[in-house]
Amino acid sequence: MILINRDDPARGDVHQLLSEHLADMFATSPADSVHALDPSALSGPSITFWTARENGELLGCGALKELTSGQDEIKHGEIKSMRTTEAARGRGVATLMLNHILDDARSRDFGRISLETGTQEYFAPARRLYERHGFAECPPFADYALDPNSVFMELRL
């Protein structure tokens, strides 16, 4: 059974997965278009970080970053660092993680969830995953700017 729990981005196997994620981002996109966070940034107080494991084996990770407090506007969050291990690809881990993040966001009264992903073919499976779950393209949000290497998407909860 696959279990999703809060975890530490600095934990050895997680740190390795995040390092692979960052390396792939820099290999695929120009450096100024890479918005992935390193493990120390993912440990920040505005971020909730989870891993998916089966019998203790790391299968993937994902995070939710709170962008607004919700006091003056709709509570807004951003999905960060969605990644599945090579061995776990095609097993539905990304869908499980995405549903977990969205369920958590709903339970915390978020009204909108956004994300940034790449425009390159490498990111096509991610874009399809988000579209299947109701995300639609939107303008840049938070501190992002228009970028030909970025696609911005959102889901109203």
MODELLER restraints for C-alpha pairs under 7 A, 6 or more apart:
rsr = mdl.restraints
at = mdl.atoms
rsr.add(forms.Gaussian(group=physical.xy_distance, feature=features.Distance(at['CA:1:A'], at['CA:54:A']), mean=5.83, stdev=0.5))
rsr.add(forms.Gaussian(group=physical.xy_distance, feature=features.Distance(at['CA:2:A'], at['CA:52:A']), mean=6.37, stdev=0.5))
rsr.add(forms.Gaussian(group=physical.xy_distance, feature=features.Distance(at['CA:2:A'], at['CA:53:A']), mean=5.52, stdev=0.5))
rsr.add(forms.Gaussian(group=physical.xy_distance, feature=features.Distance(at['CA:2:A'], at['CA:54:A']), mean=4.63, stdev=0.5))
rsr.add(forms.Gaussian(group=physical.xy_distance, feature=features.Distance(at['CA:3:A'], at['CA:52:A']), mean=5.52, stdev=0.5))
rsr.add(forms.Gaussian(group=physical.xy_distance, feature=features.Distance(at['CA:3:A'], at['CA:53:A']), mean=5.38, stdev=0.5))
rsr.add(forms.Gaussian(group=physical.xy_distance, feature=features.Distance(at['CA:3:A'], at['CA:54:A']), mean=6.30, stdev=0.5))
rsr.add(forms.Gaussian(group=physical.xy_distance, feature=features.Distance(at['CA:4:A'], at['CA:50:A']), mean=6.43, stdev=0.5))
rsr.add(forms.Gaussian(group=physical.xy_distance, feature=features.Distance(at['CA:4:A'], at['CA:51:A']), mean=5.55, stdev=0.5))
rsr.add(forms.Gaussian(group=physical.xy_distance, feature=features.Distance(at['CA:4:A'], at['CA:52:A']), mean=4.36, stdev=0.5))
rsr.add(forms.Gaussian(group=physical.xy_distance, feature=features.Distance(at['CA:4:A'], at['CA:53:A']), mean=6.47, stdev=0.5))
rsr.add(forms.Gaussian(group=physical.xy_distance, feature=features.Distance(at['CA:5:A'], at['CA:50:A']), mean=5.30, stdev=0.5))
rsr.add(forms.Gaussian(group=physical.xy_distance, feature=features.Distance(at['CA:5:A'], at['CA:51:A']), mean=5.77, stdev=0.5))
rsr.add(forms.Gaussian(group=physical.xy_distance, feature=features.Distance(at['CA:5:A'], at['CA:52:A']), mean=6.76, stdev=0.5))
rsr.add(forms.Gaussian(group=physical.xy_distance, feature=features.Distance(at['CA:6:A'], at['CA:49:A']), mean=5.64, stdev=0.5))
rsr.add(forms.Gaussian(group=physical.xy_distance, feature=features.Distance(at['CA:6:A'], at['CA:50:A']), mean=4.19, stdev=0.5))
rsr.add(forms.Gaussian(group=physical.xy_distance, feature=features.Distance(at['CA:6:A'], at['CA:51:A']), mean=6.41, stdev=0.5))
rsr.add(forms.Gaussian(group=physical.xy_distance, feature=features.Distance(at['CA:7:A'], at['CA:49:A']), mean=6.05, stdev=0.5))
rsr.add(forms.Gaussian(group=physical.xy_distance, feature=features.Distance(at['CA:7:A'], at['CA:50:A']), mean=5.21, stdev=0.5))
rsr.add(forms.Gaussian(group=physical.xy_distance, feature=features.Distance(at['CA:7:A'], at['CA:51:A']), mean=6.04, stdev=0.5))
rsr.add(forms.Gaussian(group=physical.xy_distance, feature=features.Distance(at['CA:9:A'], at['CA:15:A']), mean=5.87, stdev=0.5))
rsr.add(forms.Gaussian(group=physical.xy_distance, feature=features.Distance(at['CA:9:A'], at['CA:39:A']), mean=4.96, stdev=0.5))
rsr.add(forms.Gaussian(group=physical.xy_distance, feature=features.Distance(at['CA:9:A'], at['CA:42:A']), mean=6.41, stdev=0.5))
rsr.add(forms.Gaussian(group=physical.xy_distance, feature=features.Distance(at['CA:9:A'], at['CA:43:A']), mean=6.47, stdev=0.5))
rsr.add(forms.Gaussian(group=physical.xy_distance, feature=features.Distance(at['CA:10:A'], at['CA:39:A']), mean=5.63, stdev=0.5))
rsr.add(forms.Gaussian(group=physical.xy_distance, feature=features.Distance(at['CA:15:A'], at['CA:39:A']), mean=6.44, stdev=0.5))
rsr.add(forms.Gaussian(group=physical.xy_distance, feature=features.Distance(at['CA:18:A'], at['CA:38:A']), mean=6.95, stdev=0.5))
rsr.add(forms.Gaussian(group=physical.xy_distance, feature=features.Distance(at['CA:18:A'], at['CA:39:A']), mean=6.94, stdev=0.5))
rsr.add(forms.Gaussian(group=physical.xy_distance, feature=features.Distance(at['CA:21:A'], at['CA:83:A']), mean=6.95, stdev=0.5))
rsr.add(forms.Gaussian(group=physical.xy_distance, feature=features.Distance(at['CA:22:A'], at['CA:36:A']), mean=6.47, stdev=0.5))
rsr.add(forms.Gaussian(group=physical.xy_distance, feature=features.Distance(at['CA:25:A'], at['CA:34:A']), mean=6.19, stdev=0.5))
rsr.add(forms.Gaussian(group=physical.xy_distance, feature=features.Distance(at['CA:26:A'], at['CA:34:A']), mean=6.52, stdev=0.5))
rsr.add(forms.Gaussian(group=physical.xy_distance, feature=features.Distance(at['CA:29:A'], at['CA:149:A']), mean=6.96, stdev=0.5))
rsr.add(forms.Gaussian(group=physical.xy_distance, feature=features.Distance(at['CA:33:A'], at['CA:149:A']), mean=6.33, stdev=0.5))
rsr.add(forms.Gaussian(group=physical.xy_distance, feature=features.Distance(at['CA:36:A'], at['CA:81:A']), mean=6.34, stdev=0.5))
rsr.add(forms.Gaussian(group=physical.xy_distance, feature=features.Distance(at['CA:37:A'], at['CA:81:A']), mean=6.97, stdev=0.5))
rsr.add(forms.Gaussian(group=physical.xy_distance, feature=features.Distance(at['CA:42:A'], at['CA:49:A']), mean=6.94, stdev=0.5))
rsr.add(forms.Gaussian(group=physical.xy_distance, feature=features.Distance(at['CA:46:A'], at['CA:65:A']), mean=5.61, stdev=0.5))
rsr.add(forms.Gaussian(group=physical.xy_distance, feature=features.Distance(at['CA:46:A'], at['CA:66:A']), mean=5.32, stdev=0.5))
rsr.add(forms.Gaussian(group=physical.xy_distance, feature=features.Distance(at['CA:47:A'], at['CA:63:A']), mean=6.58, stdev=0.5))
rsr.add(forms.Gaussian(group=physical.xy_distance, feature=features.Distance(at['CA:47:A'], at['CA:64:A']), mean=5.58, stdev=0.5))
rsr.add(forms.Gaussian(group=physical.xy_distance, feature=features.Distance(at['CA:47:A'], at['CA:65:A']), mean=4.34, stdev=0.5))
rsr.add(forms.Gaussian(group=physical.xy_distance, feature=features.Distance(at['CA:47:A'], at['CA:66:A']), mean=6.35, stdev=0.5))
rsr.add(forms.Gaussian(group=physical.xy_distance, feature=features.Distance(at['CA:48:A'], at['CA:63:A']), mean=5.49, stdev=0.5))
rsr.add(forms.Gaussian(group=physical.xy_distance, feature=features.Distance(at['CA:48:A'], at['CA:64:A']), mean=5.28, stdev=0.5))
rsr.add(forms.Gaussian(group=physical.xy_distance, feature=features.Distance(at['CA:48:A'], at['CA:65:A']), mean=6.52, stdev=0.5))
rsr.add(forms.Gaussian(group=physical.xy_distance, feature=features.Distance(at['CA:49:A'], at['CA:62:A']), mean=6.03, stdev=0.5))
rsr.add(forms.Gaussian(group=physical.xy_distance, feature=features.Distance(at['CA:49:A'], at['CA:63:A']), mean=4.32, stdev=0.5))
rsr.add(forms.Gaussian(group=physical.xy_distance, feature=features.Distance(at['CA:49:A'], at['CA:64:A']), mean=6.64, stdev=0.5))
rsr.add(forms.Gaussian(group=physical.xy_distance, feature=features.Distance(at['CA:50:A'], at['CA:61:A']), mean=5.60, stdev=0.5))
rsr.add(forms.Gaussian(group=physical.xy_distance, feature=features.Distance(at['CA:50:A'], at['CA:62:A']), mean=5.54, stdev=0.5))
rsr.add(forms.Gaussian(group=physical.xy_distance, feature=features.Distance(at['CA:50:A'], at['CA:63:A']), mean=6.09, stdev=0.5))
rsr.add(forms.Gaussian(group=physical.xy_distance, feature=features.Distance(at['CA:51:A'], at['CA:60:A']), mean=5.65, stdev=0.5))
rsr.add(forms.Gaussian(group=physical.xy_distance, feature=features.Distance(at['CA:51:A'], at['CA:61:A']), mean=4.21, stdev=0.5))
rsr.add(forms.Gaussian(group=physical.xy_distance, feature=features.Distance(at['CA:51:A'], at['CA:62:A']), mean=6.55, stdev=0.5))
rsr.add(forms.Gaussian(group=physical.xy_distance, feature=features.Distance(at['CA:52:A'], at['CA:58:A']), mean=6.14, stdev=0.5))
rsr.add(forms.Gaussian(group=physical.xy_distance, feature=features.Distance(at['CA:52:A'], at['CA:59:A']), mean=5.39, stdev=0.5))
rsr.add(forms.Gaussian(group=physical.xy_distance, feature=features.Distance(at['CA:52:A'], at['CA:60:A']), mean=5.14, stdev=0.5))
rsr.add(forms.Gaussian(group=physical.xy_distance, feature=features.Distance(at['CA:52:A'], at['CA:61:A']), mean=5.98, stdev=0.5))
rsr.add(forms.Gaussian(group=physical.xy_distance, feature=features.Distance(at['CA:53:A'], at['CA:59:A']), mean=5.31, stdev=0.5))
rsr.add(forms.Gaussian(group=physical.xy_distance, feature=features.Distance(at['CA:59:A'], at['CA:84:A']), mean=5.82, stdev=0.5))
rsr.add(forms.Gaussian(group=physical.xy_distance, feature=features.Distance(at['CA:59:A'], at['CA:85:A']), mean=5.33, stdev=0.5))
rsr.add(forms.Gaussian(group=physical.xy_distance, feature=features.Distance(at['CA:59:A'], at['CA:88:A']), mean=5.58, stdev=0.5))
rsr.add(forms.Gaussian(group=physical.xy_distance, feature=features.Distance(at['CA:60:A'], at['CA:83:A']), mean=5.38, stdev=0.5))
rsr.add(forms.Gaussian(group=physical.xy_distance, feature=features.Distance(at['CA:60:A'], at['CA:84:A']), mean=4.02, stdev=0.5))
rsr.add(forms.Gaussian(group=physical.xy_distance, feature=features.Distance(at['CA:60:A'], at['CA:85:A']), mean=5.60, stdev=0.5))
rsr.add(forms.Gaussian(group=physical.xy_distance, feature=features.Distance(at['CA:60:A'], at['CA:93:A']), mean=6.78, stdev=0.5))
rsr.add(forms.Gaussian(group=physical.xy_distance, feature=features.Distance(at['CA:61:A'], at['CA:81:A']), mean=6.87, stdev=0.5))
rsr.add(forms.Gaussian(group=physical.xy_distance, feature=features.Distance(at['CA:61:A'], at['CA:82:A']), mean=5.65, stdev=0.5))
rsr.add(forms.Gaussian(group=physical.xy_distance, feature=features.Distance(at['CA:61:A'], at['CA:83:A']), mean=5.41, stdev=0.5))
rsr.add(forms.Gaussian(group=physical.xy_distance, feature=features.Distance(at['CA:61:A'], at['CA:84:A']), mean=6.54, stdev=0.5))
rsr.add(forms.Gaussian(group=physical.xy_distance, feature=features.Distance(at['CA:62:A'], at['CA:80:A']), mean=6.17, stdev=0.5))
rsr.add(forms.Gaussian(group=physical.xy_distance, feature=features.Distance(at['CA:62:A'], at['CA:81:A']), mean=5.10, stdev=0.5))
rsr.add(forms.Gaussian(group=physical.xy_distance, feature=features.Distance(at['CA:62:A'], at['CA:82:A']), mean=4.23, stdev=0.5))
rsr.add(forms.Gaussian(group=physical.xy_distance, feature=features.Distance(at['CA:62:A'], at['CA:83:A']), mean=6.51, stdev=0.5))
rsr.add(forms.Gaussian(group=physical.xy_distance, feature=features.Distance(at['CA:62:A'], at['CA:97:A']), mean=6.56, stdev=0.5))
rsr.add(forms.Gaussian(group=physical.xy_distance, feature=features.Distance(at['CA:63:A'], at['CA:79:A']), mean=5.75, stdev=0.5))
rsr.add(forms.Gaussian(group=physical.xy_distance, feature=features.Distance(at['CA:63:A'], at['CA:80:A']), mean=4.95, stdev=0.5))
rsr.add(forms.Gaussian(group=physical.xy_distance, feature=features.Distance(at['CA:63:A'], at['CA:81:A']), mean=5.97, stdev=0.5))
rsr.add(forms.Gaussian(group=physical.xy_distance, feature=features.Distance(at['CA:63:A'], at['CA:82:A']), mean=6.88, stdev=0.5))
rsr.add(forms.Gaussian(group=physical.xy_distance, feature=features.Distance(at['CA:64:A'], at['CA:77:A']), mean=6.38, stdev=0.5))
rsr.add(forms.Gaussian(group=physical.xy_distance, feature=features.Distance(at['CA:64:A'], at['CA:78:A']), mean=5.63, stdev=0.5))
rsr.add(forms.Gaussian(group=physical.xy_distance, feature=features.Distance(at['CA:64:A'], at['CA:79:A']), mean=4.80, stdev=0.5))
rsr.add(forms.Gaussian(group=physical.xy_distance, feature=features.Distance(at['CA:64:A'], at['CA:80:A']), mean=6.00, stdev=0.5))
rsr.add(forms.Gaussian(group=physical.xy_distance, feature=features.Distance(at['CA:64:A'], at['CA:101:A']), mean=6.69, stdev=0.5))
rsr.add(forms.Gaussian(group=physical.xy_distance, feature=features.Distance(at['CA:65:A'], at['CA:77:A']), mean=5.41, stdev=0.5))
rsr.add(forms.Gaussian(group=physical.xy_distance, feature=features.Distance(at['CA:65:A'], at['CA:78:A']), mean=5.03, stdev=0.5))
rsr.add(forms.Gaussian(group=physical.xy_distance, feature=features.Distance(at['CA:65:A'], at['CA:79:A']), mean=6.37, stdev=0.5))
rsr.add(forms.Gaussian(group=physical.xy_distance, feature=features.Distance(at['CA:65:A'], at['CA:80:A']), mean=6.89, stdev=0.5))
rsr.add(forms.Gaussian(group=physical.xy_distance, feature=features.Distance(at['CA:66:A'], at['CA:76:A']), mean=6.35, stdev=0.5))
rsr.add(forms.Gaussian(group=physical.xy_distance, feature=features.Distance(at['CA:66:A'], at['CA:77:A']), mean=4.50, stdev=0.5))
rsr.add(forms.Gaussian(group=physical.xy_distance, feature=features.Distance(at['CA:66:A'], at['CA:78:A']), mean=6.54, stdev=0.5))
rsr.add(forms.Gaussian(group=physical.xy_distance, feature=features.Distance(at['CA:67:A'], at['CA:76:A']), mean=5.42, stdev=0.5))
rsr.add(forms.Gaussian(group=physical.xy_distance, feature=features.Distance(at['CA:67:A'], at['CA:77:A']), mean=5.13, stdev=0.5))
rsr.add(forms.Gaussian(group=physical.xy_distance, feature=features.Distance(at['CA:67:A'], at['CA:78:A']), mean=6.85, stdev=0.5))
rsr.add(forms.Gaussian(group=physical.xy_distance, feature=features.Distance(at['CA:68:A'], at['CA:75:A']), mean=5.54, stdev=0.5))
rsr.add(forms.Gaussian(group=physical.xy_distance, feature=features.Distance(at['CA:68:A'], at['CA:76:A']), mean=5.39, stdev=0.5))
rsr.add(forms.Gaussian(group=physical.xy_distance, feature=features.Distance(at['CA:69:A'], at['CA:75:A']), mean=5.85, stdev=0.5))
rsr.add(forms.Gaussian(group=physical.xy_distance, feature=features.Distance(at['CA:74:A'], at['CA:111:A']), mean=5.42, stdev=0.5))
rsr.add(forms.Gaussian(group=physical.xy_distance, feature=features.Distance(at['CA:75:A'], at['CA:109:A']), mean=6.92, stdev=0.5))
rsr.add(forms.Gaussian(group=physical.xy_distance, feature=features.Distance(at['CA:75:A'], at['CA:110:A']), mean=4.61, stdev=0.5))
rsr.add(forms.Gaussian(group=physical.xy_distance, feature=features.Distance(at['CA:75:A'], at['CA:111:A']), mean=5.28, stdev=0.5))
rsr.add(forms.Gaussian(group=physical.xy_distance, feature=features.Distance(at['CA:75:A'], at['CA:112:A']), mean=6.55, stdev=0.5))
rsr.add(forms.Gaussian(group=physical.xy_distance, feature=features.Distance(at['CA:76:A'], at['CA:110:A']), mean=5.74, stdev=0.5))
rsr.add(forms.Gaussian(group=physical.xy_distance, feature=features.Distance(at['CA:76:A'], at['CA:111:A']), mean=6.12, stdev=0.5))
rsr.add(forms.Gaussian(group=physical.xy_distance, feature=features.Distance(at['CA:76:A'], at['CA:112:A']), mean=4.91, stdev=0.5))
rsr.add(forms.Gaussian(group=physical.xy_distance, feature=features.Distance(at['CA:76:A'], at['CA:113:A']), mean=5.84, stdev=0.5))
rsr.add(forms.Gaussian(group=physical.xy_distance, feature=features.Distance(at['CA:77:A'], at['CA:110:A']), mean=6.84, stdev=0.5))
rsr.add(forms.Gaussian(group=physical.xy_distance, feature=features.Distance(at['CA:77:A'], at['CA:112:A']), mean=6.41, stdev=0.5))
rsr.add(forms.Gaussian(group=physical.xy_distance, feature=features.Distance(at['CA:77:A'], at['CA:113:A']), mean=4.80, stdev=0.5))
rsr.add(forms.Gaussian(group=physical.xy_distance, feature=features.Distance(at['CA:77:A'], at['CA:114:A']), mean=6.25, stdev=0.5))
rsr.add(forms.Gaussian(group=physical.xy_distance, feature=features.Distance(at['CA:78:A'], at['CA:113:A']), mean=5.45, stdev=0.5))
rsr.add(forms.Gaussian(group=physical.xy_distance, feature=features.Distance(at['CA:78:A'], at['CA:114:A']), mean=4.74, stdev=0.5))
rsr.add(forms.Gaussian(group=physical.xy_distance, feature=features.Distance(at['CA:78:A'], at['CA:115:A']), mean=5.32, stdev=0.5))
rsr.add(forms.Gaussian(group=physical.xy_distance, feature=features.Distance(at['CA:79:A'], at['CA:114:A']), mean=6.40, stdev=0.5))
rsr.add(forms.Gaussian(group=physical.xy_distance, feature=features.Distance(at['CA:79:A'], at['CA:115:A']), mean=5.30, stdev=0.5))
rsr.add(forms.Gaussian(group=physical.xy_distance, feature=features.Distance(at['CA:84:A'], at['CA:93:A']), mean=6.80, stdev=0.5))
rsr.add(forms.Gaussian(group=physical.xy_distance, feature=features.Distance(at['CA:84:A'], at['CA:94:A']), mean=6.44, stdev=0.5))
rsr.add(forms.Gaussian(group=physical.xy_distance, feature=features.Distance(at['CA:106:A'], at['CA:157:A']), mean=6.78, stdev=0.5))
rsr.add(forms.Gaussian(group=physical.xy_distance, feature=features.Distance(at['CA:110:A'], at['CA:157:A']), mean=6.94, stdev=0.5))
rsr.add(forms.Gaussian(group=physical.xy_distance, feature=features.Distance(at['CA:111:A'], at['CA:156:A']), mean=5.85, stdev=0.5))
rsr.add(forms.Gaussian(group=physical.xy_distance, feature=features.Distance(at['CA:111:A'], at['CA:157:A']), mean=4.95, stdev=0.5))
rsr.add(forms.Gaussian(group=physical.xy_distance, feature=features.Distance(at['CA:112:A'], at['CA:154:A']), mean=6.86, stdev=0.5))
rsr.add(forms.Gaussian(group=physical.xy_distance, feature=features.Distance(at['CA:112:A'], at['CA:155:A']), mean=5.73, stdev=0.5))
rsr.add(forms.Gaussian(group=physical.xy_distance, feature=features.Distance(at['CA:112:A'], at['CA:156:A']), mean=4.50, stdev=0.5))
rsr.add(forms.Gaussian(group=physical.xy_distance, feature=features.Distance(at['CA:112:A'], at['CA:157:A']), mean=5.60, stdev=0.5))
rsr.add(forms.Gaussian(group=physical.xy_distance, feature=features.Distance(at['CA:113:A'], at['CA:154:A']), mean=5.50, stdev=0.5))
rsr.add(forms.Gaussian(group=physical.xy_distance, feature=features.Distance(at['CA:113:A'], at['CA:155:A']), mean=5.27, stdev=0.5))
rsr.add(forms.Gaussian(group=physical.xy_distance, feature=features.Distance(at['CA:113:A'], at['CA:156:A']), mean=6.51, stdev=0.5))
rsr.add(forms.Gaussian(group=physical.xy_distance, feature=features.Distance(at['CA:114:A'], at['CA:153:A']), mean=5.53, stdev=0.5))
rsr.add(forms.Gaussian(group=physical.xy_distance, feature=features.Distance(at['CA:114:A'], at['CA:154:A']), mean=4.10, stdev=0.5))
rsr.add(forms.Gaussian(group=physical.xy_distance, feature=features.Distance(at['CA:114:A'], at['CA:155:A']), mean=6.39, stdev=0.5))
rsr.add(forms.Gaussian(group=physical.xy_distance, feature=features.Distance(at['CA:115:A'], at['CA:152:A']), mean=5.81, stdev=0.5))
rsr.add(forms.Gaussian(group=physical.xy_distance, feature=features.Distance(at['CA:115:A'], at['CA:153:A']), mean=5.38, stdev=0.5))
rsr.add(forms.Gaussian(group=physical.xy_distance, feature=features.Distance(at['CA:115:A'], at['CA:154:A']), mean=6.38, stdev=0.5))
rsr.add(forms.Gaussian(group=physical.xy_distance, feature=features.Distance(at['CA:116:A'], at['CA:150:A']), mean=6.36, stdev=0.5))
rsr.add(forms.Gaussian(group=physical.xy_distance, feature=features.Distance(at['CA:116:A'], at['CA:151:A']), mean=5.66, stdev=0.5))
rsr.add(forms.Gaussian(group=physical.xy_distance, feature=features.Distance(at['CA:116:A'], at['CA:152:A']), mean=4.62, stdev=0.5))
rsr.add(forms.Gaussian(group=physical.xy_distance, feature=features.Distance(at['CA:116:A'], at['CA:153:A']), mean=6.44, stdev=0.5))
rsr.add(forms.Gaussian(group=physical.xy_distance, feature=features.Distance(at['CA:117:A'], at['CA:123:A']), mean=6.89, stdev=0.5))
rsr.add(forms.Gaussian(group=physical.xy_distance, feature=features.Distance(at['CA:117:A'], at['CA:150:A']), mean=5.64, stdev=0.5))
rsr.add(forms.Gaussian(group=physical.xy_distance, feature=features.Distance(at['CA:117:A'], at['CA:151:A']), mean=5.31, stdev=0.5))
rsr.add(forms.Gaussian(group=physical.xy_distance, feature=features.Distance(at['CA:117:A'], at['CA:152:A']), mean=6.60, stdev=0.5))
rsr.add(forms.Gaussian(group=physical.xy_distance, feature=features.Distance(at['CA:118:A'], at['CA:149:A']), mean=5.54, stdev=0.5))
rsr.add(forms.Gaussian(group=physical.xy_distance, feature=features.Distance(at['CA:118:A'], at['CA:150:A']), mean=4.58, stdev=0.5))
rsr.add(forms.Gaussian(group=physical.xy_distance, feature=features.Distance(at['CA:118:A'], at['CA:151:A']), mean=5.71, stdev=0.5))
rsr.add(forms.Gaussian(group=physical.xy_distance, feature=features.Distance(at['CA:119:A'], at['CA:149:A']), mean=5.13, stdev=0.5))
rsr.add(forms.Gaussian(group=physical.xy_distance, feature=features.Distance(at['CA:119:A'], at['CA:150:A']), mean=5.44, stdev=0.5))
rsr.add(forms.Gaussian(group=physical.xy_distance, feature=features.Distance(at['CA:119:A'], at['CA:151:A']), mean=5.89, stdev=0.5))
rsr.add(forms.Gaussian(group=physical.xy_distance, feature=features.Distance(at['CA:134:A'], at['CA:155:A']), mean=6.27, stdev=0.5))
rsr.add(forms.Gaussian(group=physical.xy_distance, feature=features.Distance(at['CA:135:A'], at['CA:153:A']), mean=5.83, stdev=0.5))
rsr.add(forms.Gaussian(group=physical.xy_distance, feature=features.Distance(at['CA:135:A'], at['CA:154:A']), mean=5.09, stdev=0.5))
rsr.add(forms.Gaussian(group=physical.xy_distance, feature=features.Distance(at['CA:135:A'], at['CA:155:A']), mean=4.70, stdev=0.5))
rsr.add(forms.Gaussian(group=physical.xy_distance, feature=features.Distance(at['CA:136:A'], at['CA:153:A']), mean=5.13, stdev=0.5))
rsr.add(forms.Gaussian(group=physical.xy_distance, feature=features.Distance(at['CA:136:A'], at['CA:154:A']), mean=5.57, stdev=0.5))
rsr.add(forms.Gaussian(group=physical.xy_distance, feature=features.Distance(at['CA:136:A'], at['CA:155:A']), mean=6.66, stdev=0.5))
rsr.add(forms.Gaussian(group=physical.xy_distance, feature=features.Distance(at['CA:137:A'], at['CA:151:A']), mean=6.94, stdev=0.5))
rsr.add(forms.Gaussian(group=physical.xy_distance, feature=features.Distance(at['CA:137:A'], at['CA:152:A']), mean=5.56, stdev=0.5))
rsr.add(forms.Gaussian(group=physical.xy_distance, feature=features.Distance(at['CA:137:A'], at['CA:153:A']), mean=4.18, stdev=0.5))
rsr.add(forms.Gaussian(group=physical.xy_distance, feature=features.Distance(at['CA:137:A'], at['CA:154:A']), mean=6.44, stdev=0.5))
rsr.add(forms.Gaussian(group=physical.xy_distance, feature=features.Distance(at['CA:138:A'], at['CA:152:A']), mean=5.44, stdev=0.5))
rsr.add(forms.Gaussian(group=physical.xy_distance, feature=features.Distance(at['CA:138:A'], at['CA:153:A']), mean=5.11, stdev=0.5))
rsr.add(forms.Gaussian(group=physical.xy_distance, feature=features.Distance(at['CA:138:A'], at['CA:154:A']), mean=6.28, stdev=0.5))
rsr.add(forms.Gaussian(group=physical.xy_distance, feature=features.Distance(at['CA:139:A'], at['CA:152:A']), mean=6.23, stdev=0.5))
rsr.add(forms.Gaussian(group=physical.xy_distance, feature=features.Distance(at['CA:140:A'], at['CA:146:A']), mean=6.14, stdev=0.5))
rsr.add(forms.Gaussian(group=physical.xy_distance, feature=features.Distance(at['CA:140:A'], at['CA:152:A']), mean=5.85, stdev=0.5))
